[in-house]
């Protein structure tokens, strides 16, 4: 029998282990586009339970540990892999309800409930993923529980079966076979249950991994920066990293210049790179001067944040925490929550009537709890949620189950779809009518995305090198390019080949005003007589251009 303390320690150790190995799992992602990586999402999801579990006594019942774990994972779930993991643990919690300790048969029933919940939550389950691996584990658990009574043998058999099926996922999905890798979500799941099995067998709780020299250097840099967090003489906190060019001037000259246009300067210089942090009212000048010393790297990308707005948000959040979060009283029939990244896009959704903007998107998947708090803060009886990213839809749908409010999650997968849905809203119509009309509206929108390759990859017939420009046509890789504006023009031509009335181009934080204006002039001269063209400064990360065609 496994008691509460053993289960508690198993989950804690599994969370530490998947965090230690998250990069290994992240690197299995075959899609070259920057995304909210699987290992990171699963690590953040299960890691949300650790602090609360550590406070639980050894005498705790296993049902209580399972319940606390399930609740924490559900609220902390990020990305599709994180949501699926949380649903598996939610099913386990239901299966262990009322028990002080659990037998092999109890766990077999509980794991089966978890897998069933995960399959039900996915609209179109795909085999060769974490679903397949967890289903195999559940079936093996059911078979083994009938023939053995040893927890050690039981859990070892489950883990071995999951690992065997994980190895077969390479042949189940064409993209995995071509890349020669196993499914990332399935890998994360096997890491978690194998570590839990180790604890059940009497092993010690895992230790956090030793940080690399690079990570220690980054911690040192962050520590130096942190002393300036509350200093807001200047408006913009600007951070960037340069790869030094040949015959790079003395970085001290860059530091000296930055101190003339701002304060709180931190500059770390090593053999190949320069890291910079500065508070200034002229971030553009800082970036322009930096080009004399080297080129900007893609990871991490340059970051500019308005500290005054950040400070206001922190004060507001602190007051909410101090007072306890209180859901807003309904003052109107309809309200909106939109997920977005970038000041311009956030402002656009606000102008269209969104009550709350949840910061997030590609590479930044908000948790279920982030979305839930946003829903509860909307002063409306009915709330529409626009995830605007396919990897956020499941987290939004889980948030609906945690509130009694009337909530409708629209399946918007891109920012243009979200915008189109909001523009189709009719305040005089009923909820069901609006849901239908808004869905019809966003389904008519074609979305083009211009981004960069985050990794080397062989994908859909393309041999892709890290850093290449990628053009995505409604989520599918269309072609690669060397020039951002050439890629954008080529993709727009493709999207408008069957005619279009409206073209909206949203340019991101890494596109200069000059480049945006150049593309706008090209479009006006080439296709301006065929469609109405609008350019918006979205300020979004990751995507150079987000293109909407209607």
C-alpha positions as CSV (number, residue, x, y, z in Angstrom):
1,X,0.0,0.0,0.0
2,X,1.2,3.5,-0.8
3,X,0.4,6.2,1.8
4,X,-0.1,9.9,1.6
5,X,3.5,10.8,2.5
6,X,4.9,8.5,-0.2
7,X,2.6,9.9,-2.9
8,X,3.4,13.5,-1.7
9,X,7.2,12.8,-2.0
10,X,6.7,11.1,-5.4
11,X,5.0,14.1,-6.9
12,X,7.6,16.5,-5.5
13,X,10.4,14.4,-6.8
14,X,8.7,14.0,-10.2
15,X,8.3,17.8,-10.4
16,X,12.0,18.4,-9.6
17,X,13.1,15.7,-12.2
18,X,11.0,17.0,-15.1
19,X,12.3,20.5,-14.3
20,X,15.8,19.2,-14.4
21,X,15.2,17.5,-17.8
22,X,12.8,20.0,-19.4
23,X,15.3,21.1,-22.0
24,X,15.8,17.5,-23.0
25,X,12.0,17.3,-23.6
26,X,11.8,20.7,-25.2
27,X,14.4,19.7,-27.8
28,X,12.1,16.9,-29.0
29,X,9.7,19.4,-30.5
30,X,10.0,19.0,-34.3
31,X,8.1,22.1,-35.4
32,X,10.7,24.8,-36.0
33,X,8.5,27.7,-35.0
34,X,9.2,29.2,-31.5
35,X,6.6,27.8,-29.2
36,X,5.6,27.2,-25.6
37,X,7.8,24.1,-25.4
38,X,6.4,20.9,-24.0
39,X,8.9,20.2,-21.3
40,X,8.7,23.7,-19.9
41,X,4.9,23.6,-19.9
42,X,4.8,20.3,-18.1
43,X,7.4,21.3,-15.6
44,X,5.6,24.5,-14.8
45,X,2.3,22.7,-14.5
46,X,3.4,20.0,-12.0
47,X,5.7,22.4,-10.3
48,X,2.7,24.5,-9.3
49,X,1.9,21.8,-6.7
50,X,5.3,21.6,-5.0
51,X,5.1,24.4,-2.4
52,X,1.7,23.2,-1.1
53,X,2.7,19.6,-1.0
54,X,5.8,20.4,1.0
55,X,3.6,21.8,3.8
56,X,1.6,18.6,4.2
57,X,2.5,16.3,7.2
58,X,3.6,12.7,6.9
59,X,0.2,11.6,8.5
60,X,-1.8,13.0,5.6
61,X,-4.2,10.7,3.7
62,X,-3.4,9.8,0.1
63,X,-6.8,11.2,-1.0
64,X,-5.9,14.6,0.3
65,X,-2.5,14.6,-1.3
66,X,-4.1,13.6,-4.6
67,X,-6.8,16.3,-4.3
68,X,-4.3,19.1,-3.6
69,X,-2.1,17.9,-6.4
70,X,-4.9,17.8,-8.9
71,X,-6.2,21.2,-8.0
72,X,-2.7,22.8,-8.2
73,X,-2.0,21.2,-11.6
74,X,-5.4,22.2,-13.0
75,X,-4.9,25.8,-12.0
76,X,-1.3,25.9,-13.1
77,X,-1.8,24.0,-16.4
78,X,0.0,25.6,-19.3
79,X,-0.2,24.5,-22.9
80,X,-1.9,21.4,-24.2
81,X,0.6,19.0,-22.7
82,X,0.2,20.7,-19.3
83,X,-3.6,20.5,-19.4
84,X,-3.5,16.8,-20.4
85,X,-1.1,16.1,-17.5
86,X,-3.4,18.0,-15.1
87,X,-6.4,16.0,-16.3
88,X,-4.6,12.7,-15.7
89,X,-3.8,13.7,-12.1
90,X,-7.4,14.9,-11.7
91,X,-8.7,11.5,-12.7
92,X,-6.2,9.9,-10.3
93,X,-7.6,12.2,-7.5
94,X,-11.1,11.0,-8.2
95,X,-10.0,7.4,-8.2
96,X,-8.2,7.8,-4.8
97,X,-11.0,9.8,-3.2
98,X,-11.7,8.7,0.4
99,X,-8.7,6.5,0.7
100,X,-6.0,6.8,3.4
101,X,-3.6,4.7,1.4
102,X,-3.9,3.0,-2.0
103,X,-3.3,-0.5,-3.4
104,X,-2.3,-1.5,-6.9
105,X,-5.9,-2.0,-7.9
106,X,-6.8,1.5,-6.6
107,X,-4.1,3.1,-8.7
108,X,-5.1,1.1,-11.8
109,X,-8.6,2.4,-11.5
110,X,-7.4,5.9,-10.8
111,X,-5.0,6.0,-13.8
112,X,-7.7,4.7,-16.1
113,X,-10.0,7.6,-14.9
114,X,-7.3,10.1,-15.6
115,X,-6.7,8.8,-19.2
116,X,-10.4,8.8,-19.9
117,X,-10.6,12.4,-18.8
118,X,-7.7,13.4,-21.0
119,X,-9.1,11.8,-24.1
120,X,-12.5,13.4,-23.5
121,X,-10.9,16.9,-23.3
122,X,-9.2,16.6,-26.7
123,X,-11.5,17.3,-29.6
124,X,-9.6,15.2,-32.1
125,X,-7.2,12.9,-30.2
126,X,-4.1,12.0,-32.1
127,X,-2.3,8.7,-31.5
128,X,1.4,8.8,-31.1
129,X,1.3,11.4,-28.4
130,X,1.1,11.6,-24.6
131,X,-2.4,10.3,-24.9
132,X,-1.2,7.0,-26.5
133,X,1.6,6.6,-23.9
134,X,-0.7,7.2,-20.9
135,X,-3.4,4.9,-22.3
136,X,-0.8,2.1,-22.6
137,X,0.3,2.8,-19.0
138,X,-3.3,2.6,-17.8
139,X,-4.0,-0.7,-19.6
140,X,-0.8,-2.2,-18.2
141,X,-1.8,-1.1,-14.8
142,X,-5.1,-2.8,-15.1
143,X,-3.5,-6.1,-16.2
144,X,-0.7,-6.1,-13.7
145,X,-2.9,-5.2,-10.7
146,X,-4.8,-8.5,-11.3
147,X,-1.6,-10.6,-11.0
148,X,0.7,-8.9,-8.6
149,X,0.5,-7.3,-5.1
150,X,3.9,-5.7,-5.0
151,X,3.9,-1.9,-5.6
152,X,7.4,-2.0,-6.8
153,X,6.7,-4.6,-9.5
154,X,3.4,-2.9,-10.4
155,X,4.9,0.6,-11.0
156,X,8.0,-0.8,-12.7
157,X,5.8,-2.7,-15.2
158,X,3.7,0.4,-15.9
159,X,6.8,2.5,-16.5
160,X,8.4,-0.1,-18.8
161,X,5.2,-0.4,-20.8
162,X,4.9,3.4,-21.2
163,X,8.6,3.7,-22.2
164,X,8.2,0.9,-24.8
165,X,5.2,2.6,-26.3
166,X,7.0,5.9,-26.2
167,X,9.7,4.4,-28.4
168,X,7.1,3.4,-30.9
169,X,5.6,6.9,-31.2
170,X,8.5,7.6,-33.6
171,X,6.7,5.4,-36.2
172,X,3.2,6.6,-35.4
173,X,3.5,10.2,-36.6
174,X,5.2,11.1,-39.9
175,X,6.8,14.2,-38.5
176,X,8.3,12.3,-35.6
177,X,9.6,9.5,-37.9
178,X,11.3,12.0,-40.3
179,X,13.0,13.8,-37.3
180,X,13.9,10.5,-35.7
181,X,12.5,11.5,-32.3
182,X,9.8,10.3,-29.9
183,X,6.8,12.4,-28.8
184,X,7.8,15.2,-26.4
185,X,4.6,15.0,-24.3
186,X,4.9,11.2,-24.0
187,X,8.5,11.6,-22.9
188,X,7.5,14.1,-20.2
189,X,4.9,11.7,-18.9
190,X,7.3,8.7,-18.7
191,X,9.9,10.9,-16.9
192,X,7.2,11.8,-14.3
193,X,5.9,8.3,-13.6
194,X,9.3,6.8,-13.6
195,X,10.5,9.1,-10.9
196,X,7.3,8.5,-8.9
197,X,8.0,4.8,-9.2
198,X,11.6,5.4,-7.9
199,X,10.1,7.0,-4.8
200,X,7.6,4.2,-4.2
201,X,10.5,1.8,-4.4
202,X,12.3,3.6,-1.5
203,X,14.4,6.1,-3.5
204,X,15.3,9.6,-2.2
205,X,13.7,12.8,-3.5
206,X,15.5,14.2,-6.5
207,X,17.8,17.2,-6.1
208,X,17.6,20.2,-8.3
209,X,20.2,20.0,-11.1
210,X,23.5,21.9,-10.8
211,X,23.2,25.1,-12.8
212,X,25.5,25.5,-15.8
213,X,28.2,28.2,-15.9
214,X,25.9,30.1,-18.4
215,X,23.0,29.9,-16.0
216,X,25.1,31.0,-13.0
217,X,26.3,33.9,-15.2
218,X,22.7,34.8,-16.0
219,X,21.7,34.6,-12.3
220,X,24.6,37.0,-11.5
221,X,23.4,39.4,-14.2
222,X,19.8,39.2,-12.9
223,X,21.0,39.9,-9.4
224,X,22.9,43.0,-10.5
225,X,19.8,44.1,-12.4
226,X,17.4,43.4,-9.6
227,X,18.8,46.2,-7.4
228,X,17.3,48.7,-9.9
229,X,13.8,47.2,-10.1
230,X,12.1,50.1,-8.2
231,X,14.2,52.9,-9.7
232,X,11.9,54.7,-12.2
233,X,13.7,57.9,-13.1
234,X,13.4,56.9,-16.8
235,X,10.5,55.1,-18.4
236,X,11.9,52.1,-20.4
237,X,13.8,49.2,-19.0
238,X,15.8,48.0,-22.0
239,X,17.8,44.7,-22.1
240,X,19.6,43.0,-24.9
241,X,22.5,40.7,-25.8
242,X,25.0,41.2,-28.5
243,X,27.3,38.8,-30.3
244,X,30.5,40.7,-30.6
245,X,31.7,41.6,-34.1
246,X,35.3,41.3,-35.2
247,X,37.5,44.1,-33.9
248,X,34.7,45.0,-31.5
249,X,35.4,48.4,-29.8
250,X,35.9,48.4,-26.1
251,X,32.5,47.7,-24.5
252,X,33.4,50.4,-21.9
253,X,32.6,52.9,-24.6
254,X,29.0,51.4,-24.9
255,X,28.6,51.6,-21.2
256,X,29.8,55.2,-21.1
257,X,27.3,56.2,-23.9
258,X,24.4,54.4,-22.1
259,X,25.1,56.4,-18.9
260,X,24.6,59.6,-20.9
261,X,21.1,58.6,-22.0
262,X,19.9,56.8,-18.9
263,X,20.8,55.2,-15.6
264,X,20.9,51.8,-13.8
265,X,23.4,50.5,-16.4
266,X,24.5,46.9,-16.1
267,X,27.0,45.7,-18.7
268,X,28.5,42.2,-18.7
269,X,31.3,41.6,-21.2
270,X,32.8,38.2,-21.9
271,X,34.8,36.7,-24.8
272,X,32.0,36.5,-27.3
273,X,28.9,38.4,-26.0
274,X,27.9,41.6,-24.3
275,X,24.8,41.7,-22.0
276,X,23.2,45.0,-21.3
277,X,20.5,46.4,-19.0
278,X,19.7,50.2,-19.0
279,X,16.8,52.4,-18.0
280,X,16.3,55.2,-20.6
281,X,13.7,57.3,-22.3
282,X,15.3,56.6,-25.6
283,X,15.6,52.8,-26.1
284,X,16.0,53.2,-29.8
285,X,19.2,55.2,-29.3
286,X,20.5,52.5,-27.0
287,X,19.8,49.8,-29.6
288,X,21.3,51.8,-32.5
289,X,24.5,52.5,-30.6
290,X,24.8,48.8,-29.7
291,X,25.0,47.8,-33.4
292,X,28.5,49.4,-33.4
293,X,29.7,46.6,-31.1
294,X,27.9,43.6,-32.6
295,X,24.7,42.0,-33.7
296,X,21.6,41.1,-31.6
297,X,21.0,37.5,-30.8
298,X,17.7,35.8,-31.2
299,X,17.6,34.1,-27.8
300,X,17.1,36.1,-25.7
301,X,15.6,38.7,-27.9
302,X,15.9,42.4,-27.1
303,X,13.3,43.5,-24.5
304,X,11.8,46.9,-23.9
305,X,9.3,47.4,-21.0
306,X,7.5,50.4,-19.8
307,X,8.4,50.4,-16.0
308,X,5.7,53.0,-15.1
309,X,2.9,50.7,-16.4
310,X,4.6,47.7,-14.8
311,X,4.7,49.5,-11.4
312,X,1.0,50.4,-11.7
313,X,0.2,46.8,-12.4
314,X,2.3,45.5,-9.5
315,X,0.6,47.9,-7.1
316,X,-2.8,46.9,-8.3
317,X,-1.9,43.2,-8.0
318,X,-0.5,43.6,-4.5
319,X,-3.7,45.3,-3.4
320,X,-5.7,42.5,-4.8
321,X,-3.6,39.9,-3.0
322,X,-3.7,41.8,0.2
323,X,-7.5,42.2,0.1
324,X,-8.1,38.8,-1.4
325,X,-9.3,38.4,-4.9
326,X,-13.0,39.4,-5.2
327,X,-14.9,38.5,-8.4
328,X,-16.5,41.5,-10.1
329,X,-20.2,42.0,-9.7
330,X,-22.1,41.7,-13.0
331,X,-23.0,45.1,-14.4
332,X,-23.7,44.2,-18.0
333,X,-24.8,41.2,-20.2
334,X,-21.6,40.5,-22.1
335,X,-17.9,40.8,-21.4
336,X,-14.7,39.7,-23.1
337,X,-11.3,38.2,-22.1
338,X,-8.7,38.2,-24.8
339,X,-5.2,36.6,-24.7
340,X,-2.6,38.8,-26.5
341,X,1.0,39.9,-26.4
342,X,2.2,43.3,-27.5
343,X,1.1,46.8,-26.5
344,X,-0.5,47.5,-29.9
345,X,-2.5,44.3,-30.1
346,X,-3.6,44.6,-26.4
347,X,-4.8,48.2,-27.1
348,X,-6.6,47.0,-30.3
349,X,-8.6,44.4,-28.3
350,X,-9.3,46.9,-25.6
351,X,-10.6,49.4,-28.2
352,X,-12.9,46.6,-29.6
353,X,-14.4,46.1,-26.1
354,X,-12.3,43.5,-24.4
355,X,-12.6,44.0,-20.6
356,X,-9.4,42.1,-19.6
357,X,-6.3,41.3,-21.6
358,X,-4.3,38.2,-20.5
359,X,-0.7,38.6,-21.4
360,X,0.3,35.6,-23.4
361,X,0.6,33.9,-26.7
362,X,3.2,31.9,-28.6
363,X,6.0,30.9,-26.2
364,X,4.0,32.5,-23.3
365,X,1.1,30.2,-22.5
366,X,-0.9,31.6,-19.6
367,X,-2.1,29.1,-17.0
368,X,-5.7,28.0,-16.4
369,X,-5.7,30.2,-13.2
370,X,-4.5,33.3,-15.2
371,X,-7.5,32.9,-17.5
372,X,-9.9,32.1,-14.6
373,X,-8.9,35.2,-12.7
374,X,-9.5,37.2,-15.8
375,X,-13.0,35.7,-16.3
376,X,-13.9,36.4,-12.7
377,X,-12.8,40.1,-13.0
378,X,-15.1,40.8,-15.9
379,X,-18.2,42.6,-14.6
380,X,-20.6,40.7,-16.9
381,X,-23.1,37.9,-16.7
382,X,-21.8,36.2,-19.9
383,X,-18.1,36.2,-20.8
384,X,-16.5,35.3,-24.1
385,X,-12.9,34.1,-24.0
386,X,-10.7,34.5,-27.0
387,X,-7.5,32.3,-26.6
388,X,-6.1,33.4,-30.0
389,X,-3.6,30.5,-30.0
390,X,-4.2,26.8,-30.5
391,X,-2.0,25.9,-27.5
392,X,-4.1,28.0,-25.1
393,X,-7.6,26.8,-26.0
394,X,-7.5,23.8,-23.7
395,X,-6.4,25.8,-20.7
396,X,-9.2,28.3,-21.3
397,X,-11.7,25.4,-21.5
398,X,-10.5,24.1,-18.2
399,X,-11.0,27.5,-16.6
400,X,-14.7,27.4,-17.6
401,X,-15.1,24.3,-15.3
402,X,-13.9,26.3,-12.3
403,X,-16.5,29.0,-12.3
404,X,-20.3,29.2,-12.2
405,X,-20.3,32.1,-14.6
406,X,-21.7,31.7,-18.1
407,X,-18.5,31.5,-20.2
408,X,-18.1,30.8,-23.9
409,X,-14.6,29.9,-25.2
410,X,-14.4,30.7,-28.9
411,X,-11.8,28.5,-30.7
412,X,-9.8,31.4,-32.0
413,X,-6.3,30.2,-33.0
414,X,-4.8,33.5,-34.2
415,X,-4.9,37.2,-33.3
416,X,-6.7,38.0,-36.6
417,X,-9.4,35.5,-35.8
418,X,-9.9,37.0,-32.4
419,X,-10.2,40.5,-33.8
420,X,-12.7,39.3,-36.5
421,X,-14.8,37.6,-33.8
422,X,-15.0,40.7,-31.7
423,X,-16.0,42.8,-34.6
424,X,-18.8,40.4,-35.4
425,X,-20.3,40.8,-31.8
426,X,-23.8,42.2,-31.7
427,X,-24.8,43.6,-28.3
428,X,-28.5,43.3,-29.1
429,X,-28.2,39.5,-29.9
430,X,-28.5,36.6,-27.5
431,X,-25.5,34.6,-26.4
432,X,-26.1,31.6,-28.7
433,X,-26.6,33.9,-31.7
434,X,-23.4,35.8,-31.0
435,X,-21.5,32.6,-30.6
436,X,-22.6,31.3,-34.0
437,X,-22.0,34.7,-35.8
438,X,-18.6,35.3,-34.1
439,X,-17.5,31.8,-35.0
440,X,-18.6,32.2,-38.6
441,X,-16.7,35.4,-38.8
442,X,-13.4,34.2,-37.5
443,X,-13.5,31.0,-39.6
444,X,-13.5,33.2,-42.7
445,X,-10.3,34.9,-41.8
446,X,-7.0,33.7,-43.4
447,X,-3.9,34.3,-41.2
448,X,-0.4,34.6,-42.3
449,X,2.6,34.7,-39.9
450,X,6.2,35.7,-40.5
451,X,8.6,34.4,-37.8
452,X,12.0,32.7,-37.5
453,X,13.1,29.2,-37.1
454,X,14.0,28.4,-33.5
455,X,15.8,25.2,-34.4
456,X,17.3,23.2,-37.3
457,X,14.6,20.9,-38.7
458,X,13.5,18.7,-41.5
459,X,9.8,19.6,-41.7
460,X,7.1,19.1,-44.4
461,X,9.7,18.8,-47.1
462,X,11.7,21.8,-46.0
463,X,15.3,21.6,-44.8
464,X,15.3,24.5,-42.2
465,X,18.2,26.2,-40.6
466,X,17.9,28.0,-37.2
467,X,17.3,31.7,-37.7
468,X,15.8,31.4,-41.2
469,X,12.6,33.4,-41.9
470,X,9.5,31.2,-41.9
471,X,6.2,32.0,-43.6
472,X,3.1,30.2,-42.2
473,X,-0.1,30.0,-44.2
474,X,-3.0,29.4,-41.7
475,X,-0.7,27.5,-39.4
476,X,1.1,25.5,-42.1
477,X,4.7,26.1,-43.1
478,X,4.5,27.6,-46.6
479,X,8.1,28.6,-47.4
480,X,11.4,29.9,-46.0
481,X,13.1,33.2,-46.9
482,X,16.2,35.2,-46.0
483,X,14.5,38.6,-45.9
484,X,11.6,39.5,-43.6
485,X,9.8,41.9,-46.0
486,X,10.2,39.7,-49.0
487,X,8.7,36.8,-47.1
488,X,5.8,39.0,-46.0
489,X,5.0,40.3,-49.5
490,X,5.3,36.8,-51.0
491,X,2.9,35.4,-48.3
492,X,0.4,38.2,-48.8
493,X,0.4,37.5,-52.5
494,X,-0.3,33.8,-51.8
495,X,-3.1,34.6,-49.3
496,X,-4.8,37.0,-51.7
497,X,-4.6,34.9,-54.9
498,X,-8.4,34.3,-54.6
499,X,-9.1,38.0,-54.1
500,X,-9.4,39.8,-50.8
501,X,-11.2,43.0,-49.7
502,X,-9.2,43.7,-46.6
503,X,-5.6,43.1,-45.7
504,X,-4.4,44.0,-42.2
505,X,-0.7,43.8,-41.3
506,X,0.3,43.9,-37.7
507,X,4.1,44.4,-37.3
508,X,6.0,43.3,-34.2
509,X,8.6,44.6,-31.8
510,X,11.5,43.5,-34.0
511,X,10.3,45.3,-37.1
512,X,11.5,48.9,-37.5
513,X,9.1,51.7,-38.5
514,X,11.2,52.1,-41.7
515,X,10.8,48.4,-42.6
516,X,7.0,48.5,-41.9
517,X,6.7,51.6,-44.1
518,X,8.7,50.0,-46.9
519,X,6.4,47.0,-46.9
520,X,3.3,49.2,-46.8
521,X,4.5,51.1,-49.9
522,X,5.2,47.9,-51.7
523,X,1.8,46.6,-51.0
524,X,0.1,49.8,-52.0
525,X,1.9,50.0,-55.3
526,X,1.4,46.3,-56.1
527,X,-2.1,45.4,-54.8
528,X,-3.5,48.7,-53.3
529,X,-6.1,48.9,-56.1
530,X,-7.5,45.5,-55.2
531,X,-7.9,45.6,-51.5
532,X,-8.0,48.0,-48.5
533,X,-4.7,47.8,-46.7
534,X,-4.1,48.7,-43.0
535,X,-0.9,48.6,-41.0
536,X,-0.9,48.4,-37.1
537,X,2.0,48.6,-34.8
538,X,1.3,45.5,-32.6
539,X,4.5,45.4,-30.7
540,X,4.2,41.6,-30.4
541,X,7.2,39.3,-29.8
542,X,8.0,36.2,-31.9
543,X,6.1,37.2,-35.0
544,X,7.6,39.9,-37.3
545,X,4.3,40.2,-39.1
546,X,0.8,38.9,-38.4
547,X,-1.3,39.2,-41.6
548,X,-5.1,39.0,-41.8
549,X,-6.8,38.6,-45.1
550,X,-10.6,38.8,-45.5
